[in-house]
Amino acid sequence: MTEDMQVMKFDDLVQATNSFHESNLLGRGGFGQVFKGTLEDGQEIAVKRLSRLSGQGIEEFMNEVVVISKLQHRNVVKLLGCCVDGEENMQIYEYMSNKTLDAYLFGM
């Protein structure tokens, strides 16, 4: 992992997302769900909580974290950190409010 990558505690993410409450659900897909959260310091985040049924093992998860953490582009949301706790694997991204990726890419 990179030196600016945070390893976050599961309990902190539970608190930030109000126990992964449905009202904080931003989206879902084949690999899991994404929740909006707010850290104790007020920073808004998006938490990608991988499904246990995704078939992705810890080695694949960590490889993905390393690759994504190295991507830096103005049109790519920054990966802030990750959480590995038992069977829970999560990626934590900066939260981008009120716009879709298309809006950022095409200036809508």
C-alpha positions as CSV (number, residue, x, y, z in Angstrom):
1,M,0.0,0.0,0.0
2,T,1.0,3.6,-0.4
3,E,2.1,5.7,2.6
4,D,-0.9,8.0,2.5
5,M,-3.3,5.1,2.5
6,Q,-5.3,4.8,5.8
7,V,-6.2,1.5,7.3
8,M,-9.5,2.2,9.0
9,K,-11.2,0.3,11.8
10,F,-14.5,-1.5,11.1
11,D,-16.1,0.1,14.2
12,D,-15.3,3.6,12.9
13,L,-17.0,2.8,9.5
14,V,-20.0,1.4,11.3
15,Q,-20.3,4.7,13.2
16,A,-19.7,6.8,10.1
17,T,-22.4,5.1,8.1
18,N,-24.9,4.8,11.0
19,S,-24.5,1.0,10.9
20,F,-24.6,0.9,7.1
21,H,-28.2,2.2,7.3
22,E,-30.3,2.0,4.2
23,S,-30.7,5.8,4.1
24,N,-26.9,6.1,3.5
25,L,-27.0,3.6,0.6
26,L,-25.6,5.3,-2.6
27,G,-25.7,2.3,-4.8
28,R,-25.2,-1.4,-5.2
29,G,-23.7,-3.8,-7.7
30,G,-22.4,-7.3,-8.1
31,F,-19.4,-6.8,-5.8
32,G,-21.3,-5.1,-3.0
33,Q,-22.8,-1.8,-1.8
34,V,-21.6,1.7,-1.5
35,F,-22.6,3.9,1.5
36,K,-22.2,7.5,2.4
37,G,-20.5,8.2,5.7
38,T,-19.1,11.0,7.8
39,L,-16.0,10.5,9.8
40,E,-15.6,11.8,13.3
41,D,-13.6,14.8,11.9
42,G,-16.5,15.7,9.6
43,Q,-14.9,14.4,6.4
44,E,-17.6,12.8,4.1
45,I,-16.6,9.5,2.6
46,A,-18.0,6.7,0.3
47,V,-17.6,3.2,1.7
48,K,-17.6,0.3,-0.8
49,R,-18.5,-2.7,1.3
50,L,-17.7,-5.8,-0.7
51,S,-20.2,-8.6,-0.7
52,R,-19.1,-11.8,0.9
53,L,-20.6,-13.6,-2.1
54,S,-18.5,-11.7,-4.6
55,G,-15.9,-14.5,-4.7
56,Q,-13.1,-12.0,-4.3
57,G,-10.5,-13.2,-1.8
58,I,-8.2,-11.1,0.4
59,E,-5.3,-11.3,-2.1
60,E,-7.4,-10.0,-5.0
61,F,-8.9,-7.3,-2.7
62,M,-5.5,-6.1,-1.6
63,N,-4.2,-6.1,-5.2
64,E,-7.1,-3.9,-6.2
65,V,-6.5,-1.5,-3.3
66,V,-2.8,-1.2,-4.3
67,V,-3.6,-0.5,-8.0
68,I,-6.4,2.0,-7.3
69,S,-4.3,3.8,-4.7
70,K,-1.7,4.5,-7.4
71,L,-4.2,6.1,-9.8
72,Q,-4.2,9.9,-9.6
73,H,-6.3,11.8,-12.1
74,R,-8.7,14.7,-11.8
75,N,-11.5,12.5,-13.1
76,V,-10.9,9.6,-10.7
77,V,-12.3,9.6,-7.2
78,K,-9.4,9.2,-4.7
79,L,-9.1,6.0,-2.7
80,L,-8.5,7.2,0.9
81,G,-8.1,3.8,2.6
82,C,-9.4,0.4,3.3
83,C,-10.6,-1.9,6.0
84,V,-10.1,-5.6,6.4
85,D,-11.8,-7.1,9.5
86,G,-12.6,-10.8,9.5
87,E,-14.8,-11.3,6.4
88,E,-15.4,-7.6,6.0
89,N,-13.4,-6.0,3.1
90,M,-14.1,-2.3,2.4
91,Q,-12.6,0.5,0.3
92,I,-13.0,4.1,1.5
93,Y,-13.2,6.8,-1.2
94,E,-13.6,10.5,-1.1
95,Y,-17.2,11.5,-1.4
96,M,-18.3,13.5,-4.4
97,S,-21.7,15.1,-3.7
98,N,-24.6,15.8,-6.1
99,K,-23.0,14.8,-9.4
100,T,-22.4,11.8,-11.4
101,L,-19.2,10.8,-13.1
102,D,-20.6,12.0,-16.4
103,A,-21.1,15.5,-15.0
104,Y,-17.4,15.6,-13.9
105,L,-16.1,14.2,-17.2
106,F,-18.3,16.3,-19.5
107,G,-18.8,19.4,-17.5
108,M,-22.7,19.2,-17.3
